[in-house]
Amino acid sequence: MRPVNANLKTINKIFCVVGNQKFKRISKCTTRKEAWLILETSHEGTNTMKQLKLQILTTKFKTYRILGNETISDFYARMCDMSNQSFDLENEYLNSKLVRKVF
């Protein structure tokens, strides 16, 4: 398969799997790399945005408290959600840190 052919097939597949909003962003792209960079930035954000989100999560984590009528399992579930968000931003909380926060 020639590189031009591979590029067209790949970009066609990308067009087929994205939703309408994302398709509008990449519809003018002529290379798969160009389309991928736009999708990556729109999905994950720029490095600056990632750092800002991570900073907000870190601040939230430091001030995180159990709510008055909340059970330990509910609190732990909220902590896991926050930990997963942090993991998505390529920063993983260690289990020992999460357990200390619960105690």
Chimera marker file (.cmm) of the C-alpha trace (Angstrom):
<marker_set name="trace">
<marker id="1" x="0.000" y="0.000" z="0.000" r="1" g="1" b="0" radius="0.5"/>
<marker id="2" x="1.372" y="3.393" z="-0.937" r="1" g="1" b="0" radius="0.5"/>
<marker id="3" x="1.774" y="6.060" z="1.800" r="1" g="1" b="0" radius="0.5"/>
<marker id="4" x="-0.758" y="8.382" z="0.154" r="1" g="1" b="0" radius="0.5"/>
<marker id="5" x="-3.303" y="5.580" z="0.065" r="1" g="1" b="0" radius="0.5"/>
<marker id="6" x="-2.627" y="4.723" z="3.718" r="1" g="1" b="0" radius="0.5"/>
<marker id="7" x="-3.087" y="8.363" z="4.709" r="1" g="1" b="0" radius="0.5"/>
<marker id="8" x="-6.444" y="8.586" z="2.919" r="1" g="1" b="0" radius="0.5"/>
<marker id="9" x="-7.705" y="5.334" z="4.418" r="1" g="1" b="0" radius="0.5"/>
<marker id="10" x="-6.682" y="6.363" z="7.915" r="1" g="1" b="0" radius="0.5"/>
<marker id="11" x="-8.203" y="9.822" z="7.675" r="1" g="1" b="0" radius="0.5"/>
<marker id="12" x="-11.412" y="8.283" z="6.333" r="1" g="1" b="0" radius="0.5"/>
<marker id="13" x="-11.557" y="5.926" z="9.328" r="1" g="1" b="0" radius="0.5"/>
<marker id="14" x="-11.018" y="8.847" z="11.710" r="1" g="1" b="0" radius="0.5"/>
<marker id="15" x="-13.833" y="10.763" z="10.015" r="1" g="1" b="0" radius="0.5"/>
<marker id="16" x="-16.138" y="7.755" z="10.419" r="1" g="1" b="0" radius="0.5"/>
<marker id="17" x="-15.638" y="7.298" z="14.167" r="1" g="1" b="0" radius="0.5"/>
<marker id="18" x="-15.722" y="10.852" z="15.507" r="1" g="1" b="0" radius="0.5"/>
<marker id="19" x="-18.901" y="12.670" z="16.452" r="1" g="1" b="0" radius="0.5"/>
<marker id="20" x="-20.327" y="15.674" z="14.628" r="1" g="1" b="0" radius="0.5"/>
<marker id="21" x="-18.600" y="18.272" z="16.824" r="1" g="1" b="0" radius="0.5"/>
<marker id="22" x="-15.161" y="16.744" z="16.386" r="1" g="1" b="0" radius="0.5"/>
<marker id="23" x="-15.768" y="16.097" z="12.701" r="1" g="1" b="0" radius="0.5"/>
<marker id="24" x="-16.344" y="19.813" z="12.193" r="1" g="1" b="0" radius="0.5"/>
<marker id="25" x="-12.914" y="20.480" z="13.714" r="1" g="1" b="0" radius="0.5"/>
<marker id="26" x="-11.052" y="18.040" z="11.478" r="1" g="1" b="0" radius="0.5"/>
<marker id="27" x="-13.103" y="18.059" z="8.263" r="1" g="1" b="0" radius="0.5"/>
<marker id="28" x="-10.575" y="20.286" z="6.449" r="1" g="1" b="0" radius="0.5"/>
<marker id="29" x="-7.558" y="18.155" z="7.450" r="1" g="1" b="0" radius="0.5"/>
<marker id="30" x="-5.673" y="16.488" z="4.648" r="1" g="1" b="0" radius="0.5"/>
<marker id="31" x="-3.279" y="14.334" z="6.678" r="1" g="1" b="0" radius="0.5"/>
<marker id="32" x="-3.902" y="11.870" z="9.454" r="1" g="1" b="0" radius="0.5"/>
<marker id="33" x="-1.255" y="13.538" z="11.625" r="1" g="1" b="0" radius="0.5"/>
<marker id="34" x="-2.972" y="16.900" z="11.359" r="1" g="1" b="0" radius="0.5"/>
<marker id="35" x="-6.342" y="15.382" z="12.293" r="1" g="1" b="0" radius="0.5"/>
<marker id="36" x="-4.822" y="13.434" z="15.176" r="1" g="1" b="0" radius="0.5"/>
<marker id="37" x="-3.134" y="16.517" z="16.658" r="1" g="1" b="0" radius="0.5"/>
<marker id="38" x="-6.398" y="18.464" z="16.575" r="1" g="1" b="0" radius="0.5"/>
<marker id="39" x="-8.303" y="15.595" z="18.197" r="1" g="1" b="0" radius="0.5"/>
<marker id="40" x="-5.607" y="15.078" z="20.820" r="1" g="1" b="0" radius="0.5"/>
<marker id="41" x="-5.564" y="18.756" z="21.773" r="1" g="1" b="0" radius="0.5"/>
<marker id="42" x="-9.341" y="19.032" z="21.870" r="1" g="1" b="0" radius="0.5"/>
<marker id="43" x="-9.675" y="15.895" z="23.985" r="1" g="1" b="0" radius="0.5"/>
<marker id="44" x="-6.777" y="16.243" z="26.405" r="1" g="1" b="0" radius="0.5"/>
<marker id="45" x="-6.055" y="19.946" z="26.183" r="1" g="1" b="0" radius="0.5"/>
<marker id="46" x="-2.697" y="21.605" z="25.940" r="1" g="1" b="0" radius="0.5"/>
<marker id="47" x="0.083" y="20.936" z="28.442" r="1" g="1" b="0" radius="0.5"/>
<marker id="48" x="-0.691" y="24.247" z="30.134" r="1" g="1" b="0" radius="0.5"/>
<marker id="49" x="-4.325" y="23.242" z="30.528" r="1" g="1" b="0" radius="0.5"/>
<marker id="50" x="-3.324" y="19.836" z="31.913" r="1" g="1" b="0" radius="0.5"/>
<marker id="51" x="-1.069" y="21.489" z="34.474" r="1" g="1" b="0" radius="0.5"/>
<marker id="52" x="-3.848" y="23.879" z="35.496" r="1" g="1" b="0" radius="0.5"/>
<marker id="53" x="-6.343" y="21.030" z="35.915" r="1" g="1" b="0" radius="0.5"/>
<marker id="54" x="-3.795" y="19.060" z="37.922" r="1" g="1" b="0" radius="0.5"/>
<marker id="55" x="-3.099" y="22.055" z="40.153" r="1" g="1" b="0" radius="0.5"/>
<marker id="56" x="-6.832" y="22.473" z="40.825" r="1" g="1" b="0" radius="0.5"/>
<marker id="57" x="-7.160" y="18.765" z="41.670" r="1" g="1" b="0" radius="0.5"/>
<marker id="58" x="-4.153" y="18.928" z="43.994" r="1" g="1" b="0" radius="0.5"/>
<marker id="59" x="-5.645" y="21.884" z="45.853" r="1" g="1" b="0" radius="0.5"/>
<marker id="60" x="-8.992" y="20.091" z="46.097" r="1" g="1" b="0" radius="0.5"/>
<marker id="61" x="-7.268" y="16.984" z="47.418" r="1" g="1" b="0" radius="0.5"/>
<marker id="62" x="-5.464" y="18.925" z="50.147" r="1" g="1" b="0" radius="0.5"/>
<marker id="63" x="-8.703" y="20.457" z="51.410" r="1" g="1" b="0" radius="0.5"/>
<marker id="64" x="-10.823" y="17.333" z="50.930" r="1" g="1" b="0" radius="0.5"/>
<marker id="65" x="-13.026" y="16.484" z="53.920" r="1" g="1" b="0" radius="0.5"/>
<marker id="66" x="-15.810" y="14.060" z="54.649" r="1" g="1" b="0" radius="0.5"/>
<marker id="67" x="-19.225" y="15.705" z="54.526" r="1" g="1" b="0" radius="0.5"/>
<marker id="68" x="-21.403" y="15.704" z="57.635" r="1" g="1" b="0" radius="0.5"/>
<marker id="69" x="-23.923" y="13.080" z="56.517" r="1" g="1" b="0" radius="0.5"/>
<marker id="70" x="-21.566" y="11.123" z="54.258" r="1" g="1" b="0" radius="0.5"/>
<marker id="71" x="-20.551" y="7.507" z="54.851" r="1" g="1" b="0" radius="0.5"/>
<marker id="72" x="-16.952" y="6.359" z="54.648" r="1" g="1" b="0" radius="0.5"/>
<marker id="73" x="-17.726" y="4.373" z="51.486" r="1" g="1" b="0" radius="0.5"/>
<marker id="74" x="-19.261" y="7.460" z="49.823" r="1" g="1" b="0" radius="0.5"/>
<marker id="75" x="-16.244" y="9.530" z="50.814" r="1" g="1" b="0" radius="0.5"/>
<marker id="76" x="-13.909" y="6.846" z="49.485" r="1" g="1" b="0" radius="0.5"/>
<marker id="77" x="-15.871" y="6.725" z="46.201" r="1" g="1" b="0" radius="0.5"/>
<marker id="78" x="-15.445" y="10.487" z="45.804" r="1" g="1" b="0" radius="0.5"/>
<marker id="79" x="-11.742" y="10.101" z="46.555" r="1" g="1" b="0" radius="0.5"/>
<marker id="80" x="-11.431" y="7.395" z="43.893" r="1" g="1" b="0" radius="0.5"/>
<marker id="81" x="-13.127" y="9.670" z="41.355" r="1" g="1" b="0" radius="0.5"/>
<marker id="82" x="-10.617" y="12.389" z="42.131" r="1" g="1" b="0" radius="0.5"/>
<marker id="83" x="-7.761" y="9.894" z="41.935" r="1" g="1" b="0" radius="0.5"/>
<marker id="84" x="-8.986" y="8.709" z="38.523" r="1" g="1" b="0" radius="0.5"/>
<marker id="85" x="-9.177" y="12.279" z="37.260" r="1" g="1" b="0" radius="0.5"/>
<marker id="86" x="-5.623" y="12.825" z="38.434" r="1" g="1" b="0" radius="0.5"/>
<marker id="87" x="-4.512" y="9.597" z="36.751" r="1" g="1" b="0" radius="0.5"/>
<marker id="88" x="-6.060" y="10.811" z="33.481" r="1" g="1" b="0" radius="0.5"/>
<marker id="89" x="-3.786" y="13.846" z="33.777" r="1" g="1" b="0" radius="0.5"/>
<marker id="90" x="-0.781" y="11.517" z="34.194" r="1" g="1" b="0" radius="0.5"/>
<marker id="91" x="-0.402" y="12.014" z="37.938" r="1" g="1" b="0" radius="0.5"/>
<marker id="92" x="-1.200" y="9.013" z="40.090" r="1" g="1" b="0" radius="0.5"/>
<marker id="93" x="-1.986" y="9.207" z="43.806" r="1" g="1" b="0" radius="0.5"/>
<marker id="94" x="-0.441" y="6.359" z="45.743" r="1" g="1" b="0" radius="0.5"/>
<marker id="95" x="-2.841" y="4.129" z="47.684" r="1" g="1" b="0" radius="0.5"/>
<marker id="96" x="-1.018" y="4.991" z="50.896" r="1" g="1" b="0" radius="0.5"/>
<marker id="97" x="-1.777" y="8.684" z="50.315" r="1" g="1" b="0" radius="0.5"/>
<marker id="98" x="-5.470" y="7.926" z="49.718" r="1" g="1" b="0" radius="0.5"/>
<marker id="99" x="-5.691" y="5.744" z="52.832" r="1" g="1" b="0" radius="0.5"/>
<marker id="100" x="-4.044" y="8.445" z="54.968" r="1" g="1" b="0" radius="0.5"/>
<marker id="101" x="-6.570" y="10.938" z="53.660" r="1" g="1" b="0" radius="0.5"/>
<marker id="102" x="-9.470" y="8.666" z="54.655" r="1" g="1" b="0" radius="0.5"/>
<marker id="103" x="-8.061" y="8.294" z="58.174" r="1" g="1" b="0" radius="0.5"/>
<link id1="1" id2="2" r="1" g="1" b="0" radius="0.2"/>
<link id1="2" id2="3" r="1" g="1" b="0" radius="0.2"/>
<link id1="3" id2="4" r="1" g="1" b="0" radius="0.2"/>
<link id1="4" id2="5" r="1" g="1" b="0" radius="0.2"/>
<link id1="5" id2="6" r="1" g="1" b="0" radius="0.2"/>
<link id1="6" id2="7" r="1" g="1" b="0" radius="0.2"/>
<link id1="7" id2="8" r="1" g="1" b="0" radius="0.2"/>
<link id1="8" id2="9" r="1" g="1" b="0" radius="0.2"/>
<link id1="9" id2="10" r="1" g="1" b="0" radius="0.2"/>
<link id1="10" id2="11" r="1" g="1" b="0" radius="0.2"/>
<link id1="11" id2="12" r="1" g="1" b="0" radius="0.2"/>
<link id1="12" id2="13" r="1" g="1" b="0" radius="0.2"/>
<link id1="13" id2="14" r="1" g="1" b="0" radius="0.2"/>
<link id1="14" id2="15" r="1" g="1" b="0" radius="0.2"/>
<link id1="15" id2="16" r="1" g="1" b="0" radius="0.2"/>
<link id1="16" id2="17" r="1" g="1" b="0" radius="0.2"/>
<link id1="17" id2="18" r="1" g="1" b="0" radius="0.2"/>
<link id1="18" id2="19" r="1" g="1" b="0" radius="0.2"/>
<link id1="19" id2="20" r="1" g="1" b="0" radius="0.2"/>
<link id1="20" id2="21" r="1" g="1" b="0" radius="0.2"/>
<link id1="21" id2="22" r="1" g="1" b="0" radius="0.2"/>
<link id1="22" id2="23" r="1" g="1" b="0" radius="0.2"/>
<link id1="23" id2="24" r="1" g="1" b="0" radius="0.2"/>
<link id1="24" id2="25" r="1" g="1" b="0" radius="0.2"/>
<link id1="25" id2="26" r="1" g="1" b="0" radius="0.2"/>
<link id1="26" id2="27" r="1" g="1" b="0" radius="0.2"/>
<link id1="27" id2="28" r="1" g="1" b="0" radius="0.2"/>
<link id1="28" id2="29" r="1" g="1" b="0" radius="0.2"/>
<link id1="29" id2="30" r="1" g="1" b="0" radius="0.2"/>
<link id1="30" id2="31" r="1" g="1" b="0" radius="0.2"/>
<link id1="31" id2="32" r="1" g="1" b="0" radius="0.2"/>
<link id1="32" id2="33" r="1" g="1" b="0" radius="0.2"/>
<link id1="33" id2="34" r="1" g="1" b="0" radius="0.2"/>
<link id1="34" id2="35" r="1" g="1" b="0" radius="0.2"/>
<link id1="35" id2="36" r="1" g="1" b="0" radius="0.2"/>
<link id1="36" id2="37" r="1" g="1" b="0" radius="0.2"/>
<link id1="37" id2="38" r="1" g="1" b="0" radius="0.2"/>
<link id1="38" id2="39" r="1" g="1" b="0" radius="0.2"/>
<link id1="39" id2="40" r="1" g="1" b="0" radius="0.2"/>
<link id1="40" id2="41" r="1" g="1" b="0" radius="0.2"/>
<link id1="41" id2="42" r="1" g="1" b="0" radius="0.2"/>
<link id1="42" id2="43" r="1" g="1" b="0" radius="0.2"/>
<link id1="43" id2="44" r="1" g="1" b="0" radius="0.2"/>
<link id1="44" id2="45" r="1" g="1" b="0" radius="0.2"/>
<link id1="45" id2="46" r="1" g="1" b="0" radius="0.2"/>
<link id1="46" id2="47" r="1" g="1" b="0" radius="0.2"/>
<link id1="47" id2="48" r="1" g="1" b="0" radius="0.2"/>
<link id1="48" id2="49" r="1" g="1" b="0" radius="0.2"/>
<link id1="49" id2="50" r="1" g="1" b="0" radius="0.2"/>
<link id1="50" id2="51" r="1" g="1" b="0" radius="0.2"/>
<link id1="51" id2="52" r="1" g="1" b="0" radius="0.2"/>
<link id1="52" id2="53" r="1" g="1" b="0" radius="0.2"/>
<link id1="53" id2="54" r="1" g="1" b="0" radius="0.2"/>
<link id1="54" id2="55" r="1" g="1" b="0" radius="0.2"/>
<link id1="55" id2="56" r="1" g="1" b="0" radius="0.2"/>
<link id1="56" id2="57" r="1" g="1" b="0" radius="0.2"/>
<link id1="57" id2="58" r="1" g="1" b="0" radius="0.2"/>
<link id1="58" id2="59" r="1" g="1" b="0" radius="0.2"/>
<link id1="59" id2="60" r="1" g="1" b="0" radius="0.2"/>
<link id1="60" id2="61" r="1" g="1" b="0" radius="0.2"/>
<link id1="61" id2="62" r="1" g="1" b="0" radius="0.2"/>
<link id1="62" id2="63" r="1" g="1" b="0" radius="0.2"/>
<link id1="63" id2="64" r="1" g="1" b="0" radius="0.2"/>
<link id1="64" id2="65" r="1" g="1" b="0" radius="0.2"/>
<link id1="65" id2="66" r="1" g="1" b="0" radius="0.2"/>
<link id1="66" id2="67" r="1" g="1" b="0" radius="0.2"/>
<link id1="67" id2="68" r="1" g="1" b="0" radius="0.2"/>
<link id1="68" id2="69" r="1" g="1" b="0" radius="0.2"/>
<link id1="69" id2="70" r="1" g="1" b="0" radius="0.2"/>
<link id1="70" id2="71" r="1" g="1" b="0" radius="0.2"/>
<link id1="71" id2="72" r="1" g="1" b="0" radius="0.2"/>
<link id1="72" id2="73" r="1" g="1" b="0" radius="0.2"/>
<link id1="73" id2="74" r="1" g="1" b="0" radius="0.2"/>
<link id1="74" id2="75" r="1" g="1" b="0" radius="0.2"/>
<link id1="75" id2="76" r="1" g="1" b="0" radius="0.2"/>
<link id1="76" id2="77" r="1" g="1" b="0" radius="0.2"/>
<link id1="77" id2="78" r="1" g="1" b="0" radius="0.2"/>
<link id1="78" id2="79" r="1" g="1" b="0" radius="0.2"/>
<link id1="79" id2="80" r="1" g="1" b="0" radius="0.2"/>
<link id1="80" id2="81" r="1" g="1" b="0" radius="0.2"/>
<link id1="81" id2="82" r="1" g="1" b="0" radius="0.2"/>
<link id1="82" id2="83" r="1" g="1" b="0" radius="0.2"/>
<link id1="83" id2="84" r="1" g="1" b="0" radius="0.2"/>
<link id1="84" id2="85" r="1" g="1" b="0" radius="0.2"/>
<link id1="85" id2="86" r="1" g="1" b="0" radius="0.2"/>
<link id1="86" id2="87" r="1" g="1" b="0" radius="0.2"/>
<link id1="87" id2="88" r="1" g="1" b="0" radius="0.2"/>
<link id1="88" id2="89" r="1" g="1" b="0" radius="0.2"/>
<link id1="89" id2="90" r="1" g="1" b="0" radius="0.2"/>
<link id1="90" id2="91" r="1" g="1" b="0" radius="0.2"/>
<link id1="91" id2="92" r="1" g="1" b="0" radius="0.2"/>
<link id1="92" id2="93" r="1" g="1" b="0" radius="0.2"/>
<link id1="93" id2="94" r="1" g="1" b="0" radius="0.2"/>
<link id1="94" id2="95" r="1" g="1" b="0" radius="0.2"/>
<link id1="95" id2="96" r="1" g="1" b="0" radius="0.2"/>
<link id1="96" id2="97" r="1" g="1" b="0" radius="0.2"/>
<link id1="97" id2="98" r="1" g="1" b="0" radius="0.2"/>
<link id1="98" id2="99" r="1" g="1" b="0" radius="0.2"/>
<link id1="99" id2="100" r="1" g="1" b="0" radius="0.2"/>
<link id1="100" id2="101" r="1" g="1" b="0" radius="0.2"/>
<link id1="101" id2="102" r="1" g="1" b="0" radius="0.2"/>
<link id1="102" id2="103" r="1" g="1" b="0" radius="0.2"/>
</marker_set>
